[in-house]
Amino acid sequence: MNLKEAFRYQNKLQALLDEAQGILDCDSNVTNVANTYLRHKVMAEAEDETILDLPQTEYAQQITDIARFMLYLLEEKGRLFAAIRKAKDALDMDMDSEVSLNAARQSVARTFKRMNDLRSSEQLLSGGGTGYRFNAEGNQIAYRCDVKRVTTINYDRRVIHAALGKLNRQADETSNRIDLCLVTSRVDYAVPFDVNASFAEAFETYLESTNA
């Protein structure tokens, strides 16, 4: 498999782990609860009745196997991580660093794009200003006036525009290199079950392999 497929399988293993953990995190799945109705105490002719609470999962009788399956999935994640690390080390680029750096480039580019799109402007805010004056009787009174608001950029747009173009080119080139590495790399990992397998199918495959 290549790195792109390995990352997808990495997500698959985590999804299976999450589902298994969800089963074990539910008390009704990992315990048996028996409710005995003591009817004989109140009616001599009645018999006591015991009813078991129903578990929330179809795997209630395989809880120990589910726990072992989780440990198995953790081991598989470890094997896959090691294979991914080995594949990355064989690349002609530090993929993790380049991915992080490219994300930073794209973040800065978004800020520069916003600055590059800003324009100087002038607008009249009708009645937007207030002040105070004395009237004929000598009393201080408030009044309103229009406000002319002039907005101008306080940076060199040419510098921002040039930097934006350079950042976009660098980000695109790096993205293309990363994409190429993802599909041409070789990850030495044999998948234990299909990436599209359901939890039930993956669990069944695990049980068959342990019983073989």
Backbone as JSON, one array per atom type, in Angstrom:
{
  "sequence": "MNLKEAFRYQNKLQALLDEAQGILDCDSNVTNVANTYLRHKVMAEAEDETILDLPQTEYAQQITDIARFMLYLLEEKGRLFAAIRKAKDALDMDMDSEVSLNAARQSVARTFKRMNDLRSSEQLLSGGGTGYRFNAEGNQIAYRCDVKRVTTINYDRRVIHAALGKLNRQADETSNRIDLCLVTSRVDYAVPFDVNASFAEAFETYLESTNA",
  "N": [[0.84, -1.19, 0.0], [0.31, 2.36, -0.44], [1.23, 5.56, 1.06], [-1.07, 7.13, 1.22], [-3.12, 5.23, 1.24], [-2.36, 3.95, 3.56], [-2.79, 5.87, 5.53], [-5.53, 6.03, 5.36], [-6.19, 3.48, 6.24], [-5.24, 3.63, 8.76], [-7.1, 5.34, 9.94], [-9.26, 3.62, 9.78], [-8.59, 1.55, 11.59], [-8.66, 3.03, 13.95], [-11.35, 3.73, 14.04], [-12.53, 1.22, 14.41], [-11.44, 0.59, 16.89], [-12.65, 2.59, 18.44], [-15.32, 1.8, 18.27], [-15.27, -0.71, 19.5], [-14.42, 0.07, 22.03], [-16.58, 1.59, 22.79], [-18.48, -0.38, 23.17], [-17.44, -1.75, 25.4], [-17.45, 0.25, 27.27], [-20.0, 0.5, 28.12], [-21.91, -0.27, 30.84], [-24.0, -2.13, 30.98], [-23.3, -3.95, 29.1], [-21.04, -5.24, 30.0], [-21.66, -6.37, 32.36], [-23.82, -8.61, 34.17], [-27.1, -8.27, 35.01], [-29.44, -9.23, 37.32], [-32.76, -9.19, 38.16], [-34.74, -9.98, 40.77], [-37.99, -10.58, 41.48], [-39.65, -10.5, 44.38], [-42.17, -11.94, 44.86], [-43.39, -13.89, 46.43], [-43.24, -13.04, 49.01], [-45.28, -11.25, 49.38], [-47.48, -12.5, 48.4], [-48.55, -15.56, 49.19], [-49.17, -17.62, 47.48], [-47.84, -17.01, 45.19], [-44.94, -17.21, 43.05], [-41.45, -16.41, 43.26], [-39.8, -14.38, 40.79], [-37.24, -14.21, 38.46], [-35.6, -11.97, 36.39], [-33.46, -11.22, 33.76], [-31.62, -8.33, 32.89], [-31.54, -6.98, 29.64], [-28.67, -6.91, 27.57], [-26.95, -4.22, 25.8], [-25.72, -4.85, 23.48], [-24.98, -7.11, 20.77], [-22.79, -8.56, 21.28], [-22.6, -9.45, 23.84], [-22.0, -11.92, 24.97], [-19.43, -12.23, 24.3], [-17.57, -10.58, 25.44], [-14.99, -10.7, 26.62], [-13.53, -11.52, 24.42], [-13.89, -9.27, 22.81], [-12.43, -7.44, 24.28], [-9.88, -8.53, 23.97], [-9.7, -8.2, 21.24], [-9.53, -5.44, 21.04], [-6.98, -5.01, 22.12], [-5.51, -6.31, 20.18], [-6.06, -4.65, 17.97], [-4.74, -2.36, 18.82], [-2.1, -3.26, 18.72], [-1.89, -3.65, 15.96], [-2.15, -1.01, 15.11], [0.23, 0.0, 16.1], [2.07, -1.48, 14.55], [1.4, -0.52, 12.01], [1.94, 2.22, 12.31], [4.72, 2.11, 12.62], [5.47, 1.13, 10.11], [4.6, 3.22, 8.5], [6.24, 5.27, 9.43], [8.73, 4.3, 8.6], [8.37, 4.34, 5.84], [8.08, 7.08, 5.41], [10.6, 7.97, 6.18], [12.05, 7.13, 4.04], [11.48, 8.88, 2.06], [12.26, 11.75, -0.05], [11.83, 14.05, 1.25], [10.94, 15.77, 4.28], [8.08, 14.85, 5.31], [6.15, 15.35, 7.4], [7.06, 17.78, 8.51], [6.9, 19.41, 6.24], [4.17, 19.36, 5.69], [3.18, 20.65, 7.96], [4.49, 23.12, 7.71], [3.44, 23.98, 5.29], [0.77, 24.32, 5.95], [1.03, 26.53, 7.62], [1.95, 28.4, 5.75], [-0.33, 28.63, 4.13], [-2.13, 29.68, 5.94], [-0.99, 32.2, 6.51], [-1.14, 33.21, 3.93], [-3.9, 33.49, 3.62], [-4.4, 35.64, 5.33], [-2.87, 37.64, 4.05], [-4.24, 37.69, 1.64], [-6.69, 38.81, 2.38], [-5.78, 41.34, 3.18], [-4.76, 42.21, 0.75], [-7.07, 42.53, -0.7], [-8.3, 44.67, 0.46], [-9.42, 48.06, 0.15], [-8.86, 51.57, -0.17], [-11.21, 53.88, 1.14], [-14.04, 56.14, 1.24], [-16.61, 57.49, 3.16], [-19.78, 58.89, 4.08], [-21.14, 59.44, 7.14], [-24.2, 59.94, 8.09], [-25.3, 62.08, 10.55], [-23.63, 60.92, 12.36], [-21.9, 61.91, 14.24], [-21.35, 63.57, 17.42], [-21.66, 66.46, 19.53], [-21.14, 69.35, 21.67], [-22.66, 72.5, 22.44], [-23.14, 75.97, 23.29], [-26.25, 77.48, 23.81], [-28.36, 80.36, 22.99], [-29.2, 81.17, 25.46], [-27.11, 80.51, 27.03], [-26.89, 77.93, 27.85], [-25.55, 74.63, 27.87], [-25.87, 72.45, 25.2], [-26.53, 69.42, 23.43], [-25.55, 68.37, 20.13], [-25.88, 66.97, 16.83], [-23.85, 65.85, 14.1], [-22.76, 65.31, 10.7], [-20.38, 62.75, 9.73], [-17.41, 62.43, 8.05], [-15.86, 59.68, 6.96], [-12.74, 58.47, 6.27], [-10.96, 55.86, 5.0], [-7.84, 54.46, 4.78], [-5.27, 52.32, 3.53], [-2.47, 51.26, 5.44], [-0.06, 50.16, 4.61], [2.34, 48.72, 2.34], [0.93, 47.84, -0.52], [2.01, 46.56, -2.72], [4.11, 45.03, -1.74], [2.7, 43.19, -0.13], [1.08, 42.0, -2.09], [2.98, 40.8, -3.78], [4.2, 39.02, -1.99], [2.01, 37.41, -1.38], [1.52, 36.13, -3.83], [3.9, 34.63, -4.05], [3.73, 32.97, -1.78], [1.44, 31.49, -2.4], [2.3, 30.1, -4.67], [4.42, 28.58, -3.58], [2.98, 27.06, -1.71], [1.26, 25.6, -3.38], [3.11, 24.15, -4.93], [4.36, 22.62, -2.95], [2.17, 21.17, -1.98], [1.61, 19.62, -4.22], [3.94, 18.07, -4.34], [3.71, 16.66, -1.95], [1.33, 15.26, -2.42], [2.19, 13.64, -4.49], [4.1, 12.08, -3.19], [2.43, 10.7, -1.45], [1.07, 8.89, -3.08], [3.02, 7.49, -4.44], [4.7, 6.33, -2.66], [5.88, 3.54, -0.65], [4.46, 1.46, 1.65], [5.24, -0.92, 3.92], [3.16, -3.0, 4.91], [0.88, -5.43, 5.82], [-2.5, -5.73, 5.48], [-4.85, -6.76, 7.93], [-7.55, -7.13, 7.53], [-10.15, -6.13, 5.24], [-10.33, -2.69, 4.29], [-12.85, -1.68, 4.07], [-14.37, -3.29, 5.62], [-16.96, -4.17, 7.91], [-17.51, -3.63, 11.49], [-18.37, -6.05, 12.58], [-17.52, -7.89, 10.63], [-14.73, -7.51, 10.68], [-14.18, -8.25, 13.31], [-14.99, -10.93, 13.25], [-13.14, -11.93, 11.43], [-10.83, -11.61, 12.94], [-11.37, -13.4, 15.08], [-11.41, -15.81, 13.68], [-8.76, -15.96, 12.86], [-7.43, -16.2, 15.27], [-8.33, -18.63, 16.14], [-7.41, -20.34, 14.34]],
  "CA": [[0.0, 0.0, 0.0], [1.04, 3.62, -0.39], [0.95, 6.33, 2.28], [-2.47, 7.57, 1.22], [-3.9, 4.08, 1.69], [-1.98, 3.67, 4.95], [-3.49, 6.84, 6.39], [-6.94, 5.62, 5.39], [-6.3, 2.28, 7.09], [-5.01, 4.12, 10.13], [-8.4, 5.83, 10.4], [-10.13, 2.45, 9.94], [-8.24, 0.9, 12.85], [-9.13, 3.86, 15.05], [-12.8, 3.62, 14.08], [-12.83, -0.08, 15.03], [-11.1, 0.73, 18.31], [-13.69, 3.41, 19.07], [-16.56, 1.01, 18.38], [-15.05, -1.72, 20.53], [-14.38, 0.74, 23.33], [-17.95, 1.98, 23.11], [-19.16, -1.58, 23.69], [-16.93, -2.06, 26.74], [-17.74, 1.36, 28.17], [-21.4, 0.4, 28.55], [-21.98, -1.2, 31.97], [-24.95, -3.22, 30.74], [-22.66, -4.93, 28.23], [-19.95, -5.95, 30.68], [-22.18, -6.94, 33.61], [-25.12, -9.29, 34.11], [-27.97, -7.76, 36.08], [-30.62, -10.08, 37.54], [-33.76, -8.6, 39.05], [-35.64, -11.0, 41.31], [-39.22, -10.02, 42.04], [-39.97, -11.32, 45.55], [-43.64, -11.96, 44.91], [-43.85, -14.82, 47.46], [-43.32, -12.32, 50.29], [-46.56, -10.53, 49.5], [-48.57, -13.43, 48.06], [-48.04, -16.9, 49.48], [-49.38, -18.51, 46.34], [-47.02, -16.57, 44.05], [-43.53, -17.62, 43.05], [-40.5, -15.37, 42.9], [-39.45, -14.4, 39.37], [-35.96, -13.55, 38.16], [-35.51, -11.51, 35.0], [-32.16, -10.64, 33.44], [-31.63, -7.15, 32.03], [-30.97, -7.25, 28.33], [-27.49, -6.09, 27.23], [-27.13, -3.29, 24.7], [-24.95, -5.27, 22.32], [-25.05, -8.51, 20.37], [-21.54, -9.2, 21.68], [-22.63, -9.59, 25.3], [-21.39, -13.19, 25.37], [-18.06, -12.26, 23.77], [-16.92, -9.38, 25.96], [-13.55, -10.94, 26.77], [-12.97, -11.51, 23.06], [-13.88, -7.87, 22.36], [-11.29, -6.82, 24.96], [-8.67, -9.01, 23.28], [-9.72, -7.59, 19.91], [-9.02, -4.08, 21.22], [-5.53, -5.1, 22.27], [-5.02, -6.67, 18.84], [-6.12, -3.44, 17.14], [-3.65, -1.48, 19.26], [-0.86, -3.81, 18.16], [-1.91, -3.36, 14.53], [-1.85, 0.41, 14.96], [1.66, 0.14, 16.32], [2.77, -1.99, 13.36], [1.16, 0.39, 10.89], [2.7, 3.45, 12.58], [6.14, 1.85, 12.35], [5.61, 1.02, 8.66], [4.44, 4.58, 7.95], [7.46, 6.0, 9.77], [9.79, 3.8, 7.73], [8.09, 4.84, 4.49], [8.36, 8.52, 5.41], [12.05, 8.15, 6.24], [12.62, 6.84, 2.73], [11.13, 9.96, 1.13], [13.28, 12.78, -0.24], [11.37, 15.24, 1.97], [10.39, 15.54, 5.62], [6.67, 15.09, 5.03], [5.45, 15.96, 8.54], [7.47, 19.18, 8.6], [6.39, 20.12, 5.07], [2.72, 19.5, 5.86], [2.98, 21.69, 8.97], [4.94, 24.4, 7.15], [2.5, 24.39, 4.25], [-0.43, 24.83, 6.64], [1.37, 27.88, 8.07], [1.96, 29.24, 4.55], [-1.71, 28.86, 3.7], [-2.74, 30.57, 6.93], [-0.46, 33.55, 6.24], [-1.68, 33.62, 2.62], [-5.28, 33.95, 3.83], [-4.32, 36.99, 5.9], [-2.39, 38.55, 3.0], [-5.31, 37.82, 0.65], [-7.64, 39.78, 2.91], [-5.14, 42.66, 3.1], [-4.63, 42.57, -0.67], [-8.39, 42.88, -1.2], [-8.76, 45.92, 1.08], [-9.28, 49.26, -0.66], [-9.13, 52.83, 0.51], [-12.6, 54.26, 0.93], [-14.55, 57.35, 1.91], [-18.05, 57.42, 3.32], [-20.39, 59.93, 4.9], [-22.04, 58.88, 8.14], [-25.17, 60.99, 8.4], [-25.64, 62.19, 11.97], [-22.8, 59.97, 13.1], [-21.07, 62.58, 15.25], [-22.03, 64.36, 18.45], [-20.85, 67.52, 20.14], [-21.88, 70.21, 22.59], [-22.5, 73.95, 22.21], [-23.96, 76.81, 24.16], [-27.32, 78.17, 23.08], [-28.46, 81.81, 23.25], [-29.39, 81.39, 26.91], [-25.88, 80.14, 27.73], [-26.96, 76.54, 28.3], [-24.84, 73.68, 27.02], [-26.78, 71.49, 24.59], [-25.89, 68.48, 22.51], [-25.97, 68.43, 18.73], [-25.34, 65.91, 15.99], [-23.33, 66.28, 12.82], [-22.3, 64.24, 9.82], [-18.98, 62.37, 9.87], [-16.78, 61.9, 6.85], [-14.88, 58.67, 7.36], [-11.8, 58.11, 5.22], [-10.17, 54.69, 5.36], [-6.71, 54.24, 3.86], [-4.39, 51.25, 3.97], [-1.21, 51.8, 5.97], [1.01, 49.23, 4.27], [2.68, 48.72, 0.92], [0.16, 46.78, -1.15], [2.86, 45.83, -3.66], [4.84, 44.03, -0.95], [1.73, 42.16, 0.25], [0.65, 41.31, -3.31], [4.09, 39.95, -4.23], [4.36, 37.94, -1.01], [0.87, 36.52, -1.53], [1.77, 35.3, -5.01], [4.98, 33.69, -3.75], [3.22, 31.99, -0.83], [0.51, 30.6, -3.1], [3.09, 29.21, -5.53], [5.12, 27.64, -2.71], [1.99, 26.14, -1.13], [0.8, 24.69, -4.44], [4.21, 23.24, -5.28], [4.54, 21.68, -1.84], [1.01, 20.28, -1.97], [1.79, 18.67, -5.32], [5.0, 17.13, -3.95], [3.16, 15.8, -0.9], [0.37, 14.36, -3.07], [2.97, 12.66, -5.25], [4.69, 11.15, -2.21], [1.37, 9.89, -0.88], [0.64, 7.82, -3.98], [4.15, 6.73, -5.0], [5.45, 5.72, -1.56], [5.62, 2.12, -0.39], [4.34, 1.15, 3.07], [5.34, -2.37, 4.08], [2.19, -3.4, 5.93], [-0.15, -6.33, 5.31], [-3.75, -5.44, 6.19], [-5.47, -7.99, 8.46], [-8.89, -7.23, 6.96], [-10.43, -5.09, 4.24], [-10.56, -1.35, 4.85], [-14.29, -1.42, 4.05], [-15.05, -4.29, 6.45], [-17.71, -3.67, 9.07], [-16.96, -4.09, 12.76], [-18.69, -7.47, 12.73], [-16.66, -8.64, 9.71], [-13.35, -7.44, 11.18], [-14.13, -9.06, 14.54], [-15.08, -12.33, 12.85], [-11.84, -12.29, 10.84], [-9.9, -11.74, 14.07], [-11.64, -14.64, 15.8], [-10.99, -16.93, 12.84], [-7.3, -16.03, 12.85], [-6.96, -16.67, 16.58], [-8.75, -20.02, 16.32], [-6.82, -21.17, 13.27]],
  "C": [[0.88, 1.25, 0.0], [0.64, 4.39, 0.87], [-0.5, 6.78, 2.35], [-3.37, 6.45, 1.72], [-3.61, 3.75, 3.15], [-2.69, 4.61, 5.91], [-4.97, 6.5, 6.48], [-7.12, 4.42, 6.3], [-6.08, 2.64, 8.55], [-6.34, 4.61, 10.73], [-9.37, 4.66, 10.63], [-9.86, 1.75, 11.26], [-8.76, 1.7, 14.04], [-10.64, 3.78, 15.18], [-13.23, 2.31, 14.73], [-12.54, -0.05, 16.53], [-12.19, 1.5, 19.05], [-14.97, 2.62, 19.27], [-16.42, -0.05, 19.46], [-15.06, -1.09, 21.93], [-15.77, 1.18, 23.77], [-18.74, 0.81, 23.68], [-18.74, -1.83, 25.13], [-17.21, -0.95, 27.75], [-19.17, 1.34, 28.69], [-21.54, -0.67, 29.63], [-22.9, -2.39, 31.68], [-24.38, -4.29, 29.83], [-21.65, -5.79, 28.97], [-20.38, -6.5, 32.04], [-23.49, -7.66, 33.31], [-25.94, -8.82, 35.3], [-29.22, -8.63, 36.15], [-31.53, -9.41, 38.56], [-34.73, -9.7, 39.48], [-36.82, -10.34, 41.99], [-39.72, -10.97, 43.13], [-41.48, -11.34, 45.78], [-44.16, -12.84, 46.06], [-44.0, -14.13, 48.82], [-44.68, -11.67, 50.49], [-47.75, -11.42, 49.15], [-48.02, -14.85, 48.21], [-48.16, -17.84, 48.29], [-48.51, -18.16, 45.13], [-45.59, -17.06, 44.18], [-42.64, -16.43, 42.68], [-40.11, -15.53, 41.43], [-38.16, -13.62, 39.15], [-35.89, -13.23, 36.67], [-34.15, -10.84, 34.8], [-32.35, -9.4, 32.56], [-30.97, -7.49, 30.7], [-29.75, -6.36, 28.07], [-27.78, -5.22, 26.02], [-26.44, -3.75, 23.42], [-25.14, -6.75, 22.02], [-23.81, -9.28, 20.81], [-21.47, -9.45, 23.18], [-21.95, -10.87, 25.79], [-19.95, -13.3, 24.88], [-17.23, -11.06, 24.28], [-15.42, -9.55, 26.11], [-12.86, -10.94, 25.41], [-12.9, -10.09, 22.5], [-12.69, -7.14, 22.99], [-9.99, -7.24, 24.29], [-8.57, -8.38, 21.89], [-9.18, -6.16, 19.97], [-7.5, -4.08, 21.35], [-4.87, -5.44, 20.94], [-5.0, -5.45, 17.93], [-5.02, -2.45, 17.53], [-2.31, -1.95, 18.71], [-0.77, -3.52, 16.66], [-1.6, -1.89, 14.27], [-0.36, 0.66, 15.13], [2.47, -0.33, 15.13], [2.62, -1.04, 12.18], [1.93, 1.7, 11.08], [4.17, 3.27, 12.22], [6.38, 1.77, 10.85], [5.5, 2.39, 7.99], [5.7, 5.39, 8.21], [8.61, 5.59, 8.85], [9.61, 4.32, 6.3], [8.4, 6.34, 4.39], [9.86, 8.79, 5.42], [12.71, 7.92, 4.89], [12.33, 7.93, 1.7], [12.28, 10.96, 1.02], [12.85, 14.1, 0.4], [10.87, 14.83, 3.34], [8.9, 15.87, 5.54], [5.95, 15.81, 6.17], [5.78, 17.44, 8.65], [6.89, 19.99, 7.45], [4.88, 20.34, 5.17], [2.43, 20.63, 6.85], [3.36, 23.07, 8.41], [3.96, 24.89, 6.09], [1.2, 24.92, 4.85], [-0.19, 26.25, 7.13], [1.39, 28.85, 6.89], [0.54, 29.62, 4.14], [-2.45, 29.78, 4.66], [-2.3, 32.01, 6.72], [-1.03, 34.08, 4.93], [-3.12, 34.12, 2.76], [-5.32, 35.36, 4.4], [-3.88, 37.99, 4.84], [-3.45, 38.75, 1.92], [-6.33, 38.86, 1.11], [-7.07, 41.2, 2.83], [-5.06, 43.13, 1.65], [-5.97, 43.04, -1.25], [-8.94, 44.18, -0.6], [-8.51, 47.1, 0.14], [-9.54, 50.49, 0.19], [-10.56, 53.26, 0.18], [-12.95, 55.54, 1.67], [-16.06, 57.23, 1.98], [-18.54, 58.51, 4.26], [-21.39, 59.28, 5.83], [-22.99, 59.98, 8.59], [-25.55, 60.97, 9.88], [-24.79, 61.29, 12.84], [-21.95, 60.58, 14.18], [-21.9, 63.38, 16.24], [-21.08, 65.42, 18.98], [-21.73, 68.34, 21.07], [-21.61, 71.66, 22.25], [-23.39, 74.69, 23.19], [-25.02, 77.5, 23.32], [-27.36, 79.64, 23.49], [-28.62, 82.13, 24.72], [-28.15, 81.0, 27.72], [-25.89, 78.73, 28.28], [-26.23, 75.63, 27.32], [-25.82, 72.63, 26.5], [-26.01, 70.62, 23.61], [-26.4, 68.71, 21.09], [-25.32, 67.26, 17.99], [-24.86, 66.49, 14.67], [-22.93, 65.08, 11.98], [-20.81, 63.98, 10.05], [-18.48, 61.85, 8.52], [-15.67, 60.96, 7.29], [-14.03, 58.27, 6.15], [-10.93, 56.97, 5.72], [-9.08, 54.5, 4.32], [-5.85, 53.1, 4.41], [-3.07, 51.85, 4.42], [-0.06, 50.82, 5.77], [1.23, 49.3, 2.76], [1.97, 47.54, 0.25], [1.02, 45.94, -2.1], [3.64, 44.73, -2.94], [3.91, 42.86, -0.6], [1.32, 41.32, -0.96], [1.73, 40.33, -3.8], [4.28, 38.76, -3.29], [3.23, 36.92, -1.12], [1.06, 35.57, -2.71], [2.82, 34.25, -4.74], [4.5, 32.59, -2.81], [2.29, 30.99, -1.51], [1.26, 29.62, -3.99], [3.8, 28.14, -4.69], [4.16, 26.6, -2.14], [1.51, 25.13, -2.17], [1.88, 23.68, -4.81], [4.41, 22.19, -4.2], [3.4, 20.69, -1.78], [1.14, 19.22, -3.05], [2.86, 17.63, -4.98], [4.49, 16.15, -2.9], [2.19, 14.78, -1.51], [1.1, 13.26, -3.84], [3.58, 11.61, -4.32], [3.64, 10.2, -1.66], [1.02, 8.69, -1.76], [1.79, 6.99, -4.54], [4.97, 6.03, -3.92], [5.06, 4.26, -1.4], [5.62, 1.88, 1.12], [4.27, -0.36, 3.22], [4.44, -2.82, 5.23], [1.11, -4.25, 5.27], [-1.42, -6.12, 6.12], [-4.37, -6.74, 6.68], [-6.89, -8.21, 7.97], [-9.13, -6.03, 6.06], [-10.75, -3.76, 4.92], [-12.05, -1.02, 4.91], [-15.07, -2.42, 4.91], [-15.81, -3.62, 7.59], [-17.05, -4.15, 10.35], [-17.17, -5.59, 12.92], [-17.77, -8.33, 11.85], [-15.21, -8.66, 10.2], [-13.2, -8.31, 12.43], [-14.16, -10.54, 14.21], [-13.76, -12.81, 12.24], [-10.8, -12.49, 11.93], [-10.11, -13.06, 14.8], [-11.2, -15.86, 15.0], [-9.48, -17.09, 12.85], [-6.75, -16.54, 14.18], [-7.3, -18.12, 16.82], [-8.12, -20.96, 15.29], [-5.7, -22.05, 13.81]]
}
